[in-house]
């Protein structure tokens, strides 16, 4: 019987493009190795179509949008309710031990919200506790800008995606197949 490896905690953060993309690449690799993966997205909303979700469904990977979009698109209370629900689902998913890899996409973005209070619905101490007490075999991937130092300290890997040049600066909007 093969012994399970220690589950790692990986953080993909920074201001450059490619954090979610890196997590999706890791997903494809893990599925190719026979691992089960679940992806929970904290900011993206169900109201849009995402190319990666369509592709991953073909691989048998469930990707769930739990957010309400950008924080300025709805009232703080709508976002707070979504974050509270997303966090409950995330804890249940990770602690179930049913998945070899759980990706909490945009969790760093959610933790960095400062335009309204979130600590009562998405407590950073609970995030730290989840990292420290997750089932031993579960690999946890957390993405998003502005990763908190205390989260990075608990991680086994922190990759910072930097931006040197971006077509947004030239006025080119989000590109189908590249951003969504």
C-alpha positions in Angstrom: 0.0 0.0 0.0 1.3 3.4 -1.0 1.9 5.8 1.9 0.3 9.2 1.4 2.6 12.2 1.3 2.3 15.1 3.6 -0.2 17.5 2.2 1.4 20.8 1.4 0.1 24.4 1.6 0.9 26.4 -1.5 0.3 30.2 -1.9 0.2 31.9 -5.3 0.1 35.6 -4.8 1.3 38.9 -6.3 0.0 41.6 -8.7 0.8 39.8 -11.9 -1.4 37.7 -14.1 -1.3 33.9 -13.6 -2.1 33.0 -10.0 -5.4 31.1 -10.8 -3.8 29.9 -14.0 -1.0 28.3 -12.0 -3.5 26.6 -9.7 -5.4 25.3 -12.8 -2.1 23.9 -14.2 -1.5 22.2 -10.9 -5.1 20.8 -11.1 -4.4 19.3 -14.5 -1.2 17.8 -13.3 -2.9 16.3 -10.1 -5.8 14.9 -12.1 -3.3 13.3 -14.5 -1.8 11.6 -11.4 -5.1 10.2 -10.4 -5.8 12.7 -7.6 -9.1 14.3 -6.8 -9.3 18.1 -6.9 -12.0 20.6 -5.9 -11.8 24.3 -6.6 -13.7 27.0 -4.7 -13.6 30.6 -5.9 -14.2 33.3 -3.3 -14.8 36.3 -5.5 -16.0 35.1 -8.9 -19.7 34.9 -9.3 -22.0 32.2 -10.8 -23.3 34.8 -13.2 -20.5 34.5 -15.7 -19.1 31.7 -17.9 -15.5 30.8 -17.3 -13.5 28.8 -19.8 -11.5 27.0 -17.1 -14.7 25.8 -15.5 -16.0 24.3 -18.7 -12.6 22.6 -19.4 -12.3 21.3 -15.8 -15.8 19.8 -15.8 -14.6 17.7 -18.8 -11.9 16.3 -16.5 -14.3 15.7 -13.7 -13.1 18.6 -11.5 -15.8 20.6 -9.7 -15.1 24.3 -9.7 -17.7 26.4 -7.8 -18.0 30.2 -7.8 -19.1 31.3 -4.4 -18.6 35.0 -4.6 -20.6 38.0 -5.8 -17.9 39.6 -8.1 -16.0 42.7 -7.4 -16.7 44.3 -4.0 -18.1 47.5 -5.6 -20.7 45.6 -7.6 -23.1 44.8 -4.7 -23.8 45.9 -1.2 -21.3 45.0 1.6 -24.0 42.8 3.2 -24.4 40.7 0.0 -20.6 40.2 -0.1 -20.4 39.4 3.6 -23.1 36.8 3.3 -21.3 35.2 0.3 -18.0 35.2 2.1 -19.5 33.6 5.2 -21.1 30.9 3.1 -17.9 30.4 1.0 -15.8 30.1 4.2 -18.2 27.5 5.7 -18.1 25.5 2.4 -14.3 25.8 2.2 -13.8 24.5 5.8 -16.2 21.6 5.2 -14.5 20.7 1.9 -11.0 20.7 3.2 -11.8 19.0 6.5 -13.8 16.3 4.8 -10.6 14.7 3.5 -12.4 13.6 0.4 -10.0 15.5 -1.9 -6.3 15.2 -2.5 -6.1 18.9 -3.5 -8.4 21.8 -2.5 -7.9 25.1 -4.2 -9.2 28.2 -2.4 -9.0 30.6 -5.4 -9.0 34.3 -4.5 -9.1 33.6 -0.8 -6.2 36.1 -0.4 -8.2 38.8 -2.2 -11.2 38.1 0.2 -8.9 38.3 3.3 -7.6 41.7 2.0 -11.0 43.4 1.7 -10.9 46.6 3.7 -13.8 48.5 2.4 -16.2 46.7 4.8 -15.6 44.4 7.8 -15.1 40.7 7.1 -13.2 39.3 10.1 -16.5 38.1 11.7 -17.5 36.2 8.5 -14.0 35.2 7.3 -11.8 35.2 10.4 -8.1 35.0 9.6 -7.5 33.0 12.7 -9.8 30.3 11.3 -7.9 30.3 8.1 -4.7 29.8 10.0 -6.3 27.0 12.0 -7.5 25.3 8.8 -4.0 25.3 7.4 -2.6 23.9 10.6 -5.3 21.2 11.2 -6.3 20.1 7.6 -6.2 16.3 7.0 -2.5 15.3 6.7 -2.8 14.1 3.0 -4.7 17.2 1.7 -2.7 19.7 -0.5 -4.2 23.2 0.0 -3.7 25.8 -2.6 -4.6 29.5 -1.8 -4.5 32.1 -4.5 -5.0 35.8 -4.9 -3.3 39.1 -4.5 -2.2 40.6 -1.1 -1.6 37.3 0.8 -1.4 38.1 4.5 2.1 37.6 6.1 0.7 35.2 8.7 -0.8 33.0 6.0 2.5 33.0 4.0 4.4 32.0 7.1 2.3 28.8 7.4 2.7 27.8 3.8 5.2 25.3 2.4 5.6 27.3 -0.8 4.9 30.9 -1.6 5.1 32.0 -5.3 4.8 35.6 -6.1 3.6 36.4 -9.6 4.9 39.9 -10.5 3.9 42.1 -13.4 6.5 43.7 -15.6 4.3 44.6 -18.5 0.5 44.1 -19.1 -1.7 44.8 -22.1 -4.3 46.4 -19.8 -1.9 49.3 -19.6 -2.3 49.7 -23.4 -6.1 49.8 -23.1 -6.7 46.2 -24.2 -9.6 44.8 -22.1 -10.0 41.2 -20.8 -9.5 38.7 -23.6 -11.7 35.7 -24.0 -9.6 32.5 -23.6 -6.9 34.5 -21.7 -8.7 36.0 -18.7 -12.0 34.0 -18.8 
